[in-house]
Amino acid sequence: MSVTPVIKGWCPGALRPMLSGDGLVVRLRVPQGRLTVAQARGVADLARRYGNGVIDLSNRANLQLRGVDPERHEGLIDALRALALIDVDEGAERRRNLMVTPFWQAGGDTEHLTQQLTAAAESHALPEVSNKFGYAVDAGPQPVLQADPADIRFERSAEGQLLLCAEGAALGKLISRDAAVTEAIALAAWVRAQGASRAARALEAGATLPSGFDHPRQSGLGTPALGHYPAGALVACAFGQMDAETLTALADLGPLRLTPWRMVLIEGATALPDLPGLITEAADPLLRVFACTGAPGCAQGRGETRELARHLAAVVPKGQRLHVSGCAKGCAAPHATDLTLTATAPDQYDLIRNGRADAAPDLRGLTPAAIASHLRKSADAP
């Protein structure tokens, strides 16, 4: 029998962690999505000292330390503050929900806008909308974050001008660099005035954006491939998870930029590292699967997820994606995927095609063996 998961309506932070099945989840909203070498080494050390040594990459380009003892949380915060990874207070941490393209250049618009948004969060200038309300700074030549969760976006038009965009709207507003954050604050205030918690919900309810949102947006590039870029080398972690030893080894290669794609960009790197737990080949079948922590690490998980996903990766039909979710919340993949398995009990999963983890299933109560057999037949079908 399935159990309805508890929707908490907020995401963990560092100052406001969330209790899970393996201890506290402490989420770090890393400034500009960039860890210096010293910060990366420090975080790896703290993951071992205060947690279970497991580090997650979230789909909002944050880091999460897992297995933290609640009685030691205060000591962890002091140590993170010494690394300049803690906000001035919980309110600033909550408002500074920023996602940044990893391909930014020093001195460019992305760096400038991120710094200005951070200052606005600290000064309480960003309006309180909801705990999940977020901003994407995606001001490269062409957007790369459009498939990732954000309410207000900075993008660039096909002509190279800055655009302010609301999630769910096809048109954006041309803005200047100097007025960009002021315009974003006004748009967030507009969302709140509609009585909505998210920008897309305001538009879905029939609200009309203020004047000026009349310029076409560019289509995004989609999730970048692994490999070399002018900013560095992009590598992936299976299921967006690494251990402290891997983070330490990555730090030895240079500063790290976080992404919402279960990937890390090693700043300035010209070679792809050969490290345990890293994925460097674009054809690796593990890139086809998403999986949350699942049971027993997550208190809401009804079944195991990542070992099953690892076992099934090779039989996922080419061109399709599989999401294995420990419950109906679907944290690892909030959007519909080709194939979704939602755990309902130990070794029992519902199969959903082209839907989210909470959608009506096409098949119920499948065992892992039955799932593997079903996927093999699907892959072999003409």
C-alpha positions in Angstrom: 0.0 0.0 0.0 1.4 3.4 -1.0 1.8 6.1 1.7 1.2 9.7 0.8 4.5 11.6 1.4 4.6 14.7 3.6 5.1 17.8 1.5 7.0 20.2 3.7 6.8 23.2 1.3 10.3 24.4 1.9 13.9 23.4 1.0 16.6 22.9 3.5 19.4 25.4 4.1 22.4 25.5 6.2 20.9 27.6 9.0 17.6 25.8 8.6 18.5 22.1 7.9 16.0 19.3 7.3 15.9 16.1 9.2 16.0 13.0 7.0 16.5 9.3 7.6 20.3 9.5 7.9 20.4 12.7 10.0 20.3 16.4 9.1 20.5 17.5 5.4 22.5 20.7 5.4 22.3 22.6 2.1 24.9 25.1 1.1 23.9 27.8 -1.2 27.4 28.5 -2.5 28.0 32.1 -3.5 27.9 32.4 -7.3 27.9 28.6 -7.4 31.7 28.6 -7.1 33.9 26.9 -4.5 37.5 28.1 -4.2 40.1 25.3 -3.7 40.3 26.1 0.0 36.5 26.1 0.3 36.1 22.7 -1.5 38.8 21.1 0.7 37.2 22.6 3.7 33.7 21.3 2.8 35.1 17.8 2.2 36.7 17.8 5.6 33.6 19.0 7.3 31.5 16.3 5.5 33.7 13.7 7.1 33.9 15.4 10.6 30.3 16.4 11.0 28.3 14.1 8.6 28.6 10.7 7.0 30.9 11.9 4.3 28.2 11.9 1.6 27.8 15.1 -0.5 24.8 15.7 -2.9 24.6 18.1 -5.8 21.0 19.4 -5.9 19.0 20.3 -8.9 19.3 23.9 -7.8 23.1 23.8 -8.1 23.6 23.6 -4.3 25.7 21.2 -2.2 24.2 19.1 0.5 26.0 17.5 3.5 24.2 14.4 4.7 24.1 12.5 8.0 24.8 15.5 10.2 24.1 14.9 14.0 21.6 17.6 15.1 23.6 18.1 18.3 26.7 19.0 16.3 24.9 21.3 13.8 26.0 24.5 15.6 29.7 23.5 15.4 29.3 22.8 11.7 27.8 26.2 11.0 30.7 27.9 12.8 33.1 26.0 10.6 31.2 26.8 7.4 31.0 30.5 8.5 34.8 30.5 8.7 34.8 29.3 5.0 32.5 32.2 4.0 29.7 29.8 3.1 27.0 31.0 5.6 24.6 33.9 5.0 24.2 36.7 7.5 20.9 35.2 8.8 18.2 32.7 7.8 16.1 35.2 6.0 19.0 36.2 3.7 19.8 32.5 3.1 16.2 31.8 2.1 15.9 34.8 -0.2 19.3 34.1 -1.9 17.9 31.2 -3.9 20.1 31.8 -7.0 21.2 29.5 -9.8 24.0 30.6 -12.0 25.2 29.3 -15.4 28.7 27.7 -14.8 30.0 29.3 -18.0 30.2 32.8 -16.7 33.3 35.0 -17.3 34.9 37.2 -14.7 33.7 40.8 -15.0 30.7 39.8 -17.2 27.0 40.4 -16.7 26.5 37.1 -14.9 29.0 37.9 -12.2 27.7 41.4 -11.8 24.0 40.4 -11.6 24.8 37.6 -9.1 26.6 39.9 -6.8 23.8 42.5 -7.0 21.1 39.9 -6.3 23.2 38.6 -3.3 23.4 42.1 -1.9 19.6 42.5 -2.4 19.0 39.3 -0.5 21.2 40.4 2.4 19.6 43.9 2.6 16.0 42.4 2.6 15.3 44.1 -0.8 14.2 40.8 -2.4 10.5 40.3 -1.6 9.4 37.3 0.5 7.3 35.2 -2.0 7.8 31.6 -1.0 10.6 29.4 0.3 11.1 27.8 -3.2 11.0 31.1 -5.2 14.2 31.4 -7.0 16.3 33.3 -9.6 18.4 32.0 -12.5 21.3 34.1 -13.8 21.7 32.7 -17.3 23.1 35.6 -19.2 25.5 33.8 -21.6 25.1 34.0 -25.4 22.3 31.4 -25.2 20.4 30.1 -22.2 21.4 26.8 -20.6 19.2 26.8 -17.5 15.7 26.9 -19.0 14.9 23.3 -18.0 15.9 24.0 -14.4 13.7 25.4 -11.6 13.6 29.2 -11.3 10.8 31.8 -11.2 12.7 34.9 -12.5 15.4 34.6 -15.1 18.1 36.8 -16.6 18.7 35.7 -20.2 20.1 37.3 -23.3 18.1 38.0 -26.5 19.1 36.7 -29.9 20.5 40.3 -30.5 22.6 40.1 -27.4 20.5 42.3 -25.1 19.7 41.5 -21.5 16.2 40.1 -20.9 14.2 39.7 -17.7 11.9 36.7 -17.9 9.2 35.2 -15.8 8.9 31.4 -15.7 6.1 30.2 -17.9 6.1 33.3 -20.2 7.3 33.2 -23.8 8.3 36.9 -23.9 10.8 38.8 -21.8 11.5 42.4 -21.0 14.6 44.2 -22.4 16.6 45.7 -19.5 19.8 47.5 -18.8 22.6 45.9 -16.7 22.3 48.7 -14.1 18.5 48.4 -13.8 18.3 44.6 -14.0 18.1 43.8 -10.3 15.6 46.6 -9.6 13.4 45.2 -12.4 13.7 41.7 -11.0 12.6 43.0 -7.5 9.6 44.7 -9.1 8.7 41.4 -10.9 8.9 39.4 -7.7 6.7 42.0 -6.0 4.2 41.6 -8.9 4.1 37.8 -8.3 3.4 38.3 -4.6 0.7 40.9 -5.4 -1.1 38.2 -7.5 -1.4 36.1 -4.4 0.8 33.4 -6.0 3.8 31.6 -4.5 5.5 31.0 -7.9 5.6 33.0 -11.1 4.3 30.3 -13.3 1.3 29.8 -11.0 0.4 33.5 -11.3 0.4 33.2 -15.1 -1.5 29.9 -15.1 -4.2 31.6 -13.0 -4.6 34.2 -15.8 -2.5 37.1 -14.5 -1.0 39.4 -17.2 2.6 40.5 -16.8 3.3 44.2 -16.4 4.0 46.3 -19.5 7.3 45.8 -21.3 7.3 42.0 -21.5 7.1 41.9 -25.3 10.5 40.6 -26.6 11.0 37.0 -27.8 13.1 34.7 -25.7 15.8 32.5 -27.2 15.4 28.7 -27.1 17.8 27.1 -24.6 20.6 24.8 -25.5 19.5 22.1 -23.1 21.8 20.2 -20.7 25.4 20.6 -21.9 27.4 17.6 -22.8 30.4 16.4 -20.7 33.7 17.7 -21.9 35.9 20.7 -22.4 34.6 24.3 -22.5 36.4 27.7 -22.4 35.7 27.9 -18.6 37.0 24.4 -17.9 36.1 20.7 -17.9 32.6 19.5 -17.2 32.3 16.1 -15.4 29.3 14.3 -13.8 28.6 12.4 -10.6 26.3 9.4 -10.6 23.0 10.4 -9.2 24.5 13.8 -8.2 26.3 12.3 -5.3 30.0 12.1 -4.3 32.0 11.2 -1.3 34.3 13.6 0.6 37.4 11.9 -0.9 36.2 12.7 -4.4 35.5 16.3 -3.6 39.0 16.6 -2.1 40.5 15.1 -5.3 38.5 17.6 -7.4 39.7 20.5 -5.3 43.3 19.5 -6.1 42.5 20.3 -9.8 41.2 23.8 -9.3 38.1 25.9 -8.2 34.8 24.2 -8.8 31.6 25.6 -10.3 28.3 23.8 -9.4 25.5 23.0 -11.8 21.9 21.7 -11.6 22.7 18.8 -13.9 24.6 16.5 -11.4 27.8 17.9 -13.0 30.7 20.0 -11.8 32.8 22.3 -13.9 36.5 22.2 -12.9 37.6 25.8 -13.6 40.5 26.1 -16.0 41.0 22.3 -16.4 42.2 21.1 -19.8 41.9 17.4 -19.1 39.1 15.2 -17.8 40.1 13.5 -14.5 40.0 9.8 -13.9 38.6 9.7 -10.4 36.3 7.0 -8.7 32.7 8.0 -8.9 33.0 10.5 -11.7 31.5 10.1 -15.1 33.4 11.6 -18.0 31.9 9.7 -21.0 28.8 11.1 -22.6 27.6 7.6 -23.5 27.7 6.4 -19.9 24.3 4.8 -19.3 24.2 6.2 -15.7 23.5 9.6 -17.4 20.1 8.2 -18.5 18.8 7.7 -14.9 17.8 9.9 -12.1 17.3 8.7 -8.5 16.7 10.3 -5.2 18.3 9.1 -1.9 15.4 6.7 -1.3 15.1 4.4 1.7 16.6 4.2 4.3 18.5 7.5 3.8 15.3 9.5 3.3 12.6 9.2 6.0 9.9 9.4 3.4 11.3 6.8 1.0 9.2 3.7 0.6 11.9 1.8 -1.2 15.5 1.6 -2.3 16.3 3.7 -5.4 20.0 4.1 -6.4 21.1 0.5 -6.6 18.0 -0.3 -8.6 18.7 2.7 -10.9 22.3 1.6 -11.4 21.1 -2.0 -12.2 18.5 -0.7 -14.7 20.6 1.9 -16.5 22.0 -0.4 -19.1 18.5 -1.6 -20.2 16.8 1.8 -20.4 15.8 2.2 -24.1 18.2 4.5 -26.0 17.0 8.1 -26.1 14.9 7.7 -23.0 15.3 8.7 -19.4 14.4 6.8 -16.2 13.5 8.3 -12.9 13.5 6.1 -9.8 11.7 7.8 -6.9 11.5 6.7 -3.3 8.1 8.3 -3.0 5.5 10.3 -5.0 7.3 13.6 -4.3 9.7 13.0 -7.1 12.5 15.2 -5.7 15.2 14.0 -8.2 13.2 14.9 -11.3 10.2 17.2 -10.7 9.3 17.2 -14.4 7.9 14.3 -16.4 10.3 11.7 -17.7 10.0 9.0 -20.2 9.9 6.3 -17.5 9.3 6.8 -13.8 9.4 4.2 -11.1 7.7 5.2 -7.8 8.4 3.1 -4.8 5.2 2.1 -2.9 6.8 -0.5 -0.5 10.1 -2.4 -0.2 10.7 -4.1 -3.6 7.4 -2.7 -5.0 7.3 0.0 -7.6 4.7 1.6 -9.9 5.7 2.3 -13.5 4.6 5.6 -15.0 5.2 6.5 -18.7 5.7 10.1 -19.7 4.8 11.4 -16.3 6.0 12.5 -12.9 6.3 10.4 -9.8 2.9 11.3 -8.5 1.0 10.5 -11.8 -1.4 7.7 -12.3 0.7 4.5 -13.0 0.5 2.4 -16.1 1.6 -0.7 -14.1 1.5 -1.3 -10.4 3.4 -3.4 -7.9 6.4 -4.4 -10.0 9.4 -6.1 -8.4 12.9 -5.1 -9.5 13.2 -8.3 -11.6 9.8 -7.6 -13.3 10.9 -4.1 -14.1 14.2 -5.2 -15.6 12.4 -7.8 -17.8 9.8 -5.2 -18.9 12.5 -2.7 -19.9 14.5 -5.3 -21.8 11.5 -6.2 -23.8 10.8 -2.5 -24.5 14.4 -1.9 -25.6 14.2 -5.0 -28.0 10.9 -4.0 -29.5 11.1 -2.7 -33.1 
